[in-house]
Amino acid sequence: LASTVNKKALREAFRFYKKNRYKQRLSKRYIAIADYTKTARHKRLYIINLRNGAVYRHKIAHGKYSGALGGKVRKSSNKRNTNMTPYGFFKVGSHIGRTKKKRYRYLSVKGLEWSNRKVGLPPRMGGRDIVLHPAKYVNYGGRSHGCFSICPKDRCAIFAKLKKALLYSYTG
């Protein structure tokens, strides 16, 4: 069923959360899984309420060179300038910023593993500038340059839940 969270992704997310929730000061209320094994036409961002088990679903875009328009992620990368979807565990920031070019509101993300430790850092620090932001193209299965892009209408609901939360970018 398309509405259920991928069991393997769920297991891995909870295992990582339990091991790192205090050290990384992760949210006690929510964790999120972006399940890129589903197509962009699906609501594949799952936000799980850790208190009551409620699951909220939203659309999320993948990187331009990760897969076809409206399709699934075929390739992912944490390297700079790839325009691919980053993978692994991230902590979502708590401060809402604005992008310089398009003036999108965004929440920062920070890679929590060796493989994605530079994702979310500024390029001057050798990082890959990835954020969580709303974009109109998400509505029709469009693709980002690697950012976690969501529908503009969902921004307030998602931002409210994901501050300091664990975000698992699951690419299978």
Backbone as numpy.savetxt, mean C-alpha at the origin, in Angstrom:
# Nx Ny Nz CAx CAy CAz Cx Cy Cz
-13.51 -16.83 -3.80 -14.36 -15.63 -3.80 -13.48 -14.38 -3.80
-13.83 -13.40 -4.61 -13.02 -12.19 -4.76 -13.03 -11.31 -3.50
-14.03 -11.51 -2.64 -14.17 -10.63 -1.48 -13.32 -11.08 -0.29
-12.74 -12.26 -0.36 -11.99 -12.74 0.80 -10.51 -12.39 0.68
-9.91 -12.18 1.82 -8.49 -11.85 1.87 -7.69 -13.12 1.60
-6.65 -13.00 0.82 -5.76 -14.12 0.52 -5.21 -14.69 1.83
-5.41 -16.01 2.05 -5.04 -16.65 3.32 -3.54 -16.54 3.61
-2.71 -16.77 2.60 -1.26 -16.71 2.79 -0.85 -15.28 3.17
-1.39 -14.30 2.47 -1.07 -12.89 2.76 -1.51 -12.53 4.18
-2.68 -13.00 4.57 -3.22 -12.73 5.90 -2.31 -13.32 6.99
-1.91 -14.57 6.77 -1.03 -15.27 7.72 0.30 -14.52 7.87
0.90 -14.16 6.73 2.19 -13.46 6.75 2.07 -12.09 7.41
0.97 -11.38 7.12 0.76 -10.05 7.70 0.63 -10.13 9.21
-0.15 -11.09 9.71 -0.31 -11.21 11.16 0.97 -11.65 11.84
1.72 -12.53 11.18 2.99 -12.99 11.76 3.95 -11.79 11.89
4.04 -10.99 10.84 4.93 -9.83 10.86 4.45 -8.81 11.89
3.15 -8.60 11.94 2.56 -7.63 12.88 2.89 -8.01 14.33
2.65 -9.28 14.67 2.90 -9.73 16.05 4.36 -9.55 16.43
5.25 -9.83 15.50 6.68 -9.75 15.77 7.18 -8.29 15.87
6.55 -7.37 15.16 7.09 -6.01 15.04 6.21 -4.88 15.56
5.04 -5.21 16.11 4.10 -4.13 16.46 4.65 -3.15 17.49
5.42 -3.62 18.47 5.94 -2.71 19.50 7.18 -1.97 19.00
8.10 -2.73 18.43 9.36 -2.15 17.95 9.09 -1.05 16.90
8.14 -1.29 16.02 7.83 -0.33 14.94 6.71 0.64 15.33
6.17 0.48 16.54 5.05 1.31 17.01 3.90 1.33 16.00
3.45 0.14 15.63 2.36 0.01 14.65 1.01 0.24 15.31
0.06 0.67 14.52 -1.30 0.92 14.97 -1.88 -0.32 15.65
-2.60 -0.12 16.75 -3.26 -1.23 17.45 -4.60 -1.54 16.79
-5.06 -0.64 15.93 -6.42 -0.75 15.41 -6.58 -1.39 14.04
-5.63 -1.14 13.13 -5.81 -1.62 11.75 -4.52 -2.16 11.16
-4.69 -3.13 10.26 -3.60 -3.49 9.34 -4.22 -3.52 7.95
-3.38 -3.36 6.94 -3.89 -3.35 5.57 -3.08 -4.30 4.70
-3.78 -4.92 3.76 -3.11 -5.79 2.79 -3.54 -5.33 1.40
-2.56 -4.99 0.57 -2.83 -4.68 -0.84 -2.52 -5.99 -1.57
-3.58 -6.67 -2.01 -3.42 -7.98 -2.64 -3.32 -7.83 -4.15
-2.09 -7.72 -4.63 -1.86 -7.50 -6.05 -1.95 -8.78 -6.88
-2.39 -9.89 -6.27 -2.64 -11.10 -7.07 -4.03 -11.01 -7.70
-4.81 -10.02 -7.28 -6.12 -9.76 -7.89 -5.98 -8.64 -8.90
-6.93 -8.54 -9.84 -6.82 -7.49 -10.87 -7.20 -6.13 -10.31
-6.80 -5.09 -11.01 -7.06 -3.70 -10.60 -8.55 -3.38 -10.61
-9.36 -4.22 -11.27 -10.81 -3.98 -11.29 -11.45 -4.36 -9.95
-10.74 -5.19 -9.17 -11.23 -5.60 -7.86 -10.87 -4.57 -6.80
-11.65 -4.58 -5.74 -11.28 -3.80 -4.55 -10.28 -4.69 -3.83
-9.00 -4.43 -4.03 -7.96 -5.34 -3.54 -7.11 -4.78 -2.41
-7.51 -3.63 -1.87 -6.88 -3.12 -0.66 -7.81 -3.49 0.49
-7.33 -4.36 1.37 -8.14 -4.82 2.50 -7.64 -4.14 3.76
-8.52 -3.43 4.44 -8.17 -2.81 5.71 -8.91 -3.59 6.79
-8.15 -4.18 7.70 -8.74 -5.07 8.70 -8.73 -4.39 10.07
-9.91 -4.32 10.67 -10.05 -3.76 12.01 -9.62 -4.85 12.99
-8.56 -4.59 13.74 -8.02 -5.60 14.65 -8.87 -5.80 15.89
-9.81 -4.90 16.14 -10.66 -5.03 17.33 -11.89 -5.88 17.08
-12.50 -5.71 15.89 -13.75 -6.45 15.66 -13.73 -7.33 14.40
-12.60 -7.33 13.69 -12.48 -8.20 12.52 -13.15 -7.68 11.26
-13.73 -6.48 11.31 -14.39 -5.92 10.12 -13.34 -5.70 9.03
-13.73 -5.95 7.78 -12.82 -5.76 6.65 -13.41 -4.72 5.71
-12.62 -3.69 5.42 -13.03 -2.63 4.49 -12.24 -2.83 3.20
-12.91 -2.75 2.06 -12.24 -2.99 0.78 -12.27 -1.74 -0.09
-11.13 -1.50 -0.75 -11.01 -0.34 -1.62 -10.17 -0.69 -2.84
-10.29 0.12 -3.88 -9.45 -0.06 -5.06 -8.08 0.54 -4.79
-7.05 -0.08 -5.38 -5.68 0.44 -5.28 -4.96 0.14 -6.59
-4.22 1.13 -7.08 -3.52 0.98 -8.36 -2.19 0.26 -8.17
-1.67 -0.28 -9.27 -0.31 -0.83 -9.24 0.58 -0.02 -10.19
1.87 -0.27 -10.09 2.85 0.46 -10.89 2.73 0.18 -12.38
3.05 1.20 -13.15 2.97 1.19 -14.62 3.67 -0.01 -15.26
4.86 -0.36 -14.76 5.61 -1.47 -15.36 5.45 -2.78 -14.58
4.43 -2.83 -13.73 4.19 -4.06 -12.96 3.18 -4.97 -13.62
2.32 -4.41 -14.48 1.30 -5.22 -15.12 0.42 -4.36 -16.00
-0.46 -5.04 -16.73 -1.34 -4.37 -17.69 -2.34 -3.45 -16.99
-2.86 -2.50 -17.75 -3.92 -1.61 -17.31 -5.09 -2.47 -16.85
-5.56 -2.27 -15.63 -6.69 -3.04 -15.12 -6.37 -4.48 -14.77
-5.11 -4.89 -14.96 -4.73 -6.28 -14.73 -4.16 -6.54 -13.35
-3.35 -7.61 -13.28 -2.68 -8.00 -12.04 -1.22 -7.57 -12.10
-0.58 -7.62 -10.94 0.85 -7.34 -10.90 1.60 -8.59 -11.37
2.44 -8.42 -12.39 3.25 -9.52 -12.92 4.69 -9.41 -12.41
5.16 -8.16 -12.21 6.52 -7.93 -11.72 6.45 -6.81 -10.68
7.27 -6.93 -9.62 7.31 -5.87 -8.62 8.78 -5.61 -8.29
9.06 -4.41 -7.79 10.43 -4.07 -7.49 10.48 -2.97 -6.43
11.50 -3.02 -5.59 11.72 -1.96 -4.61 12.82 -1.01 -5.06
13.32 -1.20 -6.30 14.39 -0.35 -6.82 13.84 0.97 -7.37
14.67 2.00 -7.32 14.32 3.32 -7.85 14.11 3.30 -9.36
13.29 4.22 -9.82 13.06 4.46 -11.26 12.55 3.26 -12.04
11.92 2.30 -11.37 11.39 1.14 -12.09 9.93 1.34 -12.47
9.24 2.28 -11.79 7.79 2.48 -11.96 7.01 1.19 -11.71
7.56 0.35 -10.85 6.88 -0.90 -10.47 6.35 -0.78 -9.05
5.40 -1.67 -8.76 4.82 -1.75 -7.42 5.88 -2.27 -6.44
6.06 -1.57 -5.32 6.98 -2.10 -4.31 6.33 -3.25 -3.55
7.13 -4.14 -2.97 6.57 -5.29 -2.25 7.10 -5.35 -0.83
6.38 -6.07 0.01 6.81 -6.28 1.38 5.98 -5.50 2.40
6.55 -5.34 3.59 5.85 -4.70 4.70 6.27 -3.24 4.85
5.27 -2.39 5.05 5.50 -0.95 5.18 4.74 -0.42 6.39
5.25 0.67 6.95 4.50 1.38 7.97 4.02 2.67 7.32
2.73 2.94 7.45 2.15 4.15 6.89 2.40 5.29 7.89
2.75 6.45 7.37 3.04 7.61 8.21 1.79 8.17 8.86
1.98 9.19 9.71 0.82 9.76 10.40 0.59 11.22 10.04
1.49 11.78 9.24 1.37 13.20 8.86 0.92 13.30 7.40
-0.15 14.08 7.15 -0.63 14.24 5.79 0.16 15.36 5.11
0.83 15.00 4.03 1.61 15.98 3.27 0.92 16.29 1.95
1.58 17.10 1.11 1.08 17.41 -0.23 2.21 17.25 -1.22
1.94 16.56 -2.33 2.98 16.38 -3.33 3.24 17.72 -4.02
4.48 17.92 -4.48 4.85 19.19 -5.11 4.16 19.39 -6.47
4.26 18.38 -7.33 3.74 18.56 -8.70 2.23 18.64 -8.78
1.56 17.58 -8.36 0.11 17.50 -8.57 -0.71 17.92 -7.35
-0.02 18.29 -6.26 -0.68 18.76 -5.03 -1.61 17.70 -4.41
-1.30 16.42 -4.63 -2.07 15.35 -4.00 -1.80 15.40 -2.50
-2.81 15.09 -1.71 -2.55 14.86 -0.28 -2.00 13.43 -0.21
-1.10 13.20 0.72 -0.54 11.85 0.82 -0.14 11.51 2.25
0.01 10.21 2.49 0.62 9.71 3.71 1.91 9.02 3.27
2.98 9.24 4.03 4.25 8.60 3.68 4.18 7.10 3.99
5.07 6.35 3.39 5.22 4.93 3.74 6.71 4.69 3.96
7.00 3.72 4.85 8.38 3.41 5.17 8.55 1.90 5.10
9.51 1.45 4.30 9.79 0.02 4.21 10.33 -0.51 5.52
9.85 -1.69 5.94 10.25 -2.26 7.23 11.16 -3.48 7.11
11.55 -3.81 5.88 12.40 -4.99 5.68 13.67 -4.58 4.95
14.65 -5.48 4.97 15.91 -5.21 4.28 15.65 -4.92 2.79
14.78 -5.70 2.16 14.53 -5.57 0.72 13.85 -4.25 0.33
13.10 -3.65 1.26 12.39 -2.41 0.91 12.76 -1.25 1.83
13.90 -1.36 2.50 14.27 -0.35 3.49 14.44 1.05 2.89
14.71 1.14 1.59 14.90 2.46 0.97 13.61 3.00 0.36
12.56 2.18 0.34 11.28 2.64 -0.20 10.67 3.61 0.81
10.31 4.79 0.33 9.74 5.79 1.21 10.74 6.85 1.65
12.02 6.57 1.41 13.05 7.57 1.73 13.18 8.54 0.55
13.61 9.78 0.80 13.80 10.70 -0.32 14.97 10.27 -1.21
14.91 10.58 -2.50 15.98 10.20 -3.43 17.37 10.69 -3.00
17.45 11.85 -2.34 18.76 12.36 -1.91 19.41 11.43 -0.88
18.59 10.56 -0.26 19.12 9.58 0.69 19.20 8.19 0.05
19.18 8.17 -1.27 19.25 6.89 -1.99 17.95 6.13 -1.97
16.85 6.83 -1.64 15.57 6.16 -1.48 14.68 6.21 -2.70
13.54 5.60 -2.55 12.52 5.60 -3.60 11.30 6.30 -3.03
10.94 7.42 -3.64 9.88 8.28 -3.15 8.50 7.67 -3.37
8.07 6.81 -2.49 6.77 6.15 -2.62 5.87 6.64 -1.50
4.62 6.98 -1.84 3.65 7.44 -0.84 2.30 6.78 -1.12
1.37 6.98 -0.19 -0.02 6.54 -0.36 -0.81 7.80 -0.70
-1.39 7.86 -1.91 -2.11 9.08 -2.30 -3.33 8.76 -3.17
-4.32 9.68 -3.18 -5.47 9.49 -4.05 -5.15 9.92 -5.48
-5.78 9.29 -6.47 -5.61 9.68 -7.86 -6.83 9.22 -8.65
-7.31 10.08 -9.55 -8.52 9.77 -10.34 -8.37 8.51 -11.19
-7.16 8.24 -11.69 -6.96 7.09 -12.57 -7.26 5.75 -11.91
-7.31 5.71 -10.59 -7.58 4.45 -9.88 -8.99 3.94 -10.22
-9.93 4.87 -10.42 -11.32 4.51 -10.72 -11.44 3.61 -11.96
-10.57 3.83 -12.94 -10.68 3.02 -14.17 -9.51 2.06 -14.37
-8.89 1.66 -13.27 -7.82 0.66 -13.35 -6.50 1.21 -13.85
-6.31 2.53 -13.79 -5.06 3.14 -14.22 -3.91 2.75 -13.32
-2.70 3.14 -13.73 -1.50 2.73 -13.00 -0.68 3.92 -12.51
0.03 3.68 -11.41 0.86 4.72 -10.79 2.31 4.53 -11.25
3.20 5.34 -10.71 4.63 5.16 -10.96 5.25 4.32 -9.85
4.39 3.62 -9.12 4.85 2.76 -8.03 4.18 3.10 -6.71
3.59 4.29 -6.63 2.92 4.69 -5.39 1.70 3.83 -5.12
1.28 3.82 -3.87 0.04 3.16 -3.48 -1.07 4.19 -3.71
-1.72 4.11 -4.87 -2.74 5.10 -5.24 -4.13 4.56 -5.01
-4.98 5.39 -4.41 -6.34 5.01 -4.05 -7.34 5.96 -4.70
-8.63 5.61 -4.67 -9.67 6.47 -5.24 -9.81 7.74 -4.38
-9.93 8.90 -5.04 -10.08 10.15 -4.28 -11.24 10.12 -3.28
-12.37 9.50 -3.66 -13.53 9.47 -2.76 -13.27 8.66 -1.48
-12.28 7.78 -1.51 -11.96 6.93 -0.35 -10.88 7.54 0.56
-10.30 8.65 0.15 -9.14 9.20 0.86 -9.37 9.38 2.36
-10.44 10.07 2.74 -10.66 10.36 4.17 -10.79 9.07 4.99
-11.57 8.13 4.48 -11.79 6.87 5.20 -10.49 6.08 5.33
-9.73 6.02 4.25 -8.48 5.25 4.27 -7.43 5.94 5.14
-7.23 7.24 4.95 -6.23 7.96 5.74 -6.52 7.85 7.24
-7.79 7.95 7.61 -8.16 7.89 9.03 -7.76 6.54 9.64
-7.90 5.47 8.87 -7.59 4.14 9.39 -6.11 3.78 9.31
-5.44 4.24 8.27 -4.09 3.73 8.03 -2.93 4.48 8.67
-3.18 5.56 9.38 -2.06 6.25 10.02 -1.36 5.30 11.00
-0.06 5.14 10.81 0.79 4.26 11.63 0.49 2.77 11.46
-0.35 2.41 10.51 -0.73 1.01 10.34 0.31 0.25 9.52
0.29 -1.07 9.68 1.10 -1.96 8.85 0.40 -2.11 7.51
1.14 -1.92 6.43 0.61 -2.13 5.08 1.45 -3.20 4.43
0.82 -4.29 4.02 1.52 -5.38 3.36 1.22 -5.33 1.88
2.23 -5.07 1.07 2.09 -5.08 -0.38 2.39 -6.50 -0.83
1.33 -7.26 -1.09 1.45 -8.69 -1.39 1.37 -8.91 -2.90
2.44 -9.43 -3.47 2.46 -9.63 -4.92 2.50 -11.11 -5.31
2.35 -11.98 -4.32 2.25 -13.42 -4.61 3.59 -14.11 -4.69
